[in-house]
């Protein structure tokens, strides 16, 4: 990953940044090589081992990914190189990365596809940092484990490869071979990225901006090269184009594969894709009604465009922005509009896409499963019961298993959300409205990246650390992190 960043730094004459990426590459390479040698002869991982591996890998990559931010900031601060290395003067945005915690926050936000940032004015960041932020979001959009399986596995793969694949909250397969599946996913992802770049160029976005926003848009990440995000352009055409890219990122890769093969009917026949579209539409219209009734914007078109963009950005977990939702202690959007957007962040897009959150299929399983459980009370004990979800007809045992899993994920998700809210309420100024605190914690845990003005370099370190944990937990759909915590407690003889 660092090799490409070195090229970007050199092309943009930011030679002072090259050593930082080189050191990062050496450290990551050394750790990776050591782990490969240490576990070369290990047996294929069981499900518990795979979850512990996934949770640990995401935590470690989040920490290591903060190295370029830290090293580049200190390079600028110390300025140890000759003039031809082009070290710039320190600015009030890059300076925050002198704090290692801010670099880790930015890295975890990137890899998890969150998009919350410690950079006050992204425009002031060096292009090499712009690239690193976009690149780690792009990689994180598909998944660190998926990338590892694609690179390291050979042949048809193994049960261990599929177990690792599942540990990253994925189960859909395009081909019987898991290795072929992840390589097909990467082909689709690269193709969608190139298509997004072309689309953004056609609607008038500058080349550098188009490349970065295409990478973070299709990955539903949301990092931008501008402080005002997509609102920087003040262009309805660009905003509608970005909505299309965010929608594409919310569709599962197997559905993209079928559509690319000419099976267009899957666009509306697939349960998740259909519900993603319905949810985007319904939520945007409700938000439009609220904002229009409040007289938030001057025209109905502006109100609809702002509502559509922000709701799709929330549900797709992208986090691009065109409007100010909150100003910290000052309200911009009404509590009702803010909470509707929160509801959008809760759900996420399709499982098997680049989105995070609880996923549409979890919500559908919870709703239909609950109705199914209630109906069962009124049926005779001898009845043969099935639960239909999309084109899947689950027998009683399968239905119970999937319903319980969805319920456990939902409950744990709410628990971690409450912990995050409690911590922020404890350490933040009491002047922040409760709905804004909930908004920012939910944004972090759903890996969205929209903020109400609370998340900033000036927030307490305890709040930053809590949001880092929320981002990490949210990207893995809770359970792998819970399994890792259980394994640690067992190792310390604190839990059986």
Helices and strands as residue ranges (DSSP letters): H 2-11, G 15-17, H 18-38, H 47-64, H 67-78, G 83-85, G 94-98, H 100-111, G 122-124, H 127-142, H 144-152, H 159-167, H 178-202, H 207-218, G 229-232, H 236-249, H 253-260, H 266-269, H 271-293, H 300-315, E 326-327, E 330-331, H 335-347, H 360-377, E 386-389, E 392-395, H 396-427, H 434-445, H 461-475, H 479-491
